Amino acid sequence: MPVLVLVLALAGSFSVQRPTDIVRWSAEPPATAVRAGAVAKIGLTAKVESGWKLYAISQPKSGPIPLSIAVGKGAPFTLTSKDIVAPRAKTQDDPLFSASTQYYENEAAFVLPVAVPKTVAPGEQTVPIDVTFQACGKELCLRPFTQRLDVKVTVVK
């Protein structure tokens, strides 16, 4: 019996951490309805597990992959990445990449100005937001991962 307890304890210590366990994303729709032809301001928040870094939108391509936020393919909505309001990133020389890196710790909140075309039908619409990110700890980097968040937006004419 003691051997079985030891095996179960060891098996639990080798759990695989998924990117969504390390960085938890949430999205907030605009507080009010949005007119077709206008811009919907969607809030996006990342909560980063303690001891981990989420690499920033401004991260140079000479290291980990930069954060990328986009509207899912095939959706009628558009988002220009240069118009995203992002928090100021921390900067540090990172020995894992032998480069200067830009990152967020703990929490990062963004505002996404999503253009709603005049041709979108009134009513509740789903805006698919694709977030591609990479997170690293002191000795481990997780693979880049894309997470989809579906945000409900009410459109009026």
C-alpha positions in Angstrom: 0.0 0.0 0.0 2.8 2.6 0.8 4.3 2.0 -2.7 0.9 2.9 -4.3 0.6 6.1 -2.3 4.2 7.1 -3.4 3.4 6.4 -7.1 0.2 8.4 -6.9 2.0 11.3 -5.2 4.8 11.3 -7.9 2.3 11.1 -10.7 0.5 14.2 -9.4 3.8 16.2 -9.2 4.4 15.7 -13.0 1.2 17.4 -14.1 1.4 19.2 -17.5 0.7 22.9 -17.3 -1.4 24.2 -20.2 -1.0 27.8 -21.4 -4.6 28.5 -20.3 -3.7 27.4 -16.7 -0.9 30.0 -16.7 -2.7 32.9 -18.5 -6.4 33.2 -18.0 -8.1 35.4 -20.5 -11.5 37.1 -20.2 -13.4 39.6 -22.4 -16.0 42.2 -21.6 -18.4 43.4 -24.2 -19.2 47.2 -24.6 -21.5 48.4 -21.8 -24.0 49.7 -24.3 -25.3 48.7 -27.8 -23.1 49.7 -30.8 -24.4 51.3 -33.9 -23.6 49.5 -37.2 -20.8 51.4 -38.8 -19.3 52.4 -35.5 -16.5 51.0 -33.2 -17.2 48.6 -30.3 -14.7 48.9 -27.5 -14.1 45.4 -26.1 -12.2 44.9 -22.8 -9.7 42.1 -22.7 -7.9 41.0 -19.6 -5.1 38.5 -18.9 -4.5 37.2 -15.4 -0.9 35.7 -15.3 0.0 33.1 -12.8 2.6 34.2 -10.2 6.2 33.6 -11.4 5.3 33.7 -15.1 5.6 36.4 -17.8 3.2 37.0 -20.7 5.1 38.5 -23.6 3.8 41.9 -24.9 2.4 43.1 -28.2 5.5 45.3 -28.4 7.9 42.3 -28.0 10.5 42.4 -30.8 10.6 39.3 -32.9 14.2 38.5 -31.7 12.9 36.4 -28.8 9.6 34.9 -27.6 6.6 35.4 -29.9 4.9 38.7 -29.3 1.3 38.8 -28.1 -1.1 38.9 -31.0 -4.8 39.9 -30.8 -7.1 39.6 -33.9 -10.7 39.1 -34.9 -11.2 35.5 -36.0 -11.1 34.8 -39.8 -14.3 35.0 -41.6 -16.0 37.4 -39.2 -17.3 40.7 -40.6 -15.6 42.7 -37.9 -12.1 44.2 -38.1 -9.5 45.1 -35.5 -6.3 47.0 -36.4 -3.6 45.9 -34.0 -1.9 49.3 -33.9 -5.1 50.7 -32.5 -5.2 48.4 -29.5 -4.8 50.2 -26.2 -2.2 48.1 -24.2 -0.6 48.6 -20.8 3.1 49.6 -20.7 5.2 46.5 -20.8 8.1 45.8 -18.5 11.5 45.3 -20.2 14.3 43.0 -19.1 17.3 41.2 -20.6 16.2 37.6 -20.6 18.9 34.9 -20.5 16.5 32.3 -21.9 16.4 34.2 -25.2 19.7 36.1 -25.0 17.7 39.2 -25.8 15.8 42.0 -24.3 12.2 41.1 -23.7 9.0 43.0 -23.1 6.3 41.4 -20.9 3.5 41.7 -18.5 3.2 40.1 -15.0 0.2 39.4 -12.8 -2.5 41.2 -14.9 -2.7 43.1 -18.2 -5.8 44.9 -19.5 -6.4 45.9 -23.1 -9.1 47.9 -25.0 -9.9 46.5 -28.4 -11.5 49.0 -30.9 -13.4 46.6 -33.1 -15.0 48.1 -36.2 -18.6 47.0 -36.8 -19.5 47.3 -40.5 -22.7 49.1 -41.6 -23.9 45.8 -43.2 -24.0 43.9 -39.9 -27.6 43.0 -38.9 -29.0 44.5 -35.8 -29.2 42.3 -32.7 -26.8 40.2 -30.7 -23.7 39.4 -32.7 -20.6 37.3 -31.7 -17.2 38.8 -32.2 -14.6 36.1 -32.2 -11.3 37.3 -30.6 -8.2 35.2 -31.2 -5.4 35.7 -28.7 -2.0 34.1 -29.6 0.5 34.3 -26.7 3.5 32.8 -25.1 4.3 32.6 -21.4 7.6 31.8 -19.7 8.7 31.0 -16.2 12.2 31.2 -14.8 13.3 27.9 -16.5 10.4 26.9 -18.8 8.6 28.5 -21.7 5.3 27.2 -22.8 4.6 26.7 -26.5 2.8 29.5 -28.2 -0.9 29.0 -28.0 -4.0 30.6 -29.5 -7.2 31.0 -27.5 -10.5 32.1 -28.9 -12.9 34.2 -26.9 -16.4 34.8 -28.2 -17.7 38.2 -27.2 -21.4 39.1 -27.5 -22.1 42.6 -28.9 -25.5 44.1 -29.4 -25.7 46.0 -32.7 -28.3 48.6 -33.5 -29.0 50.5 -36.8 
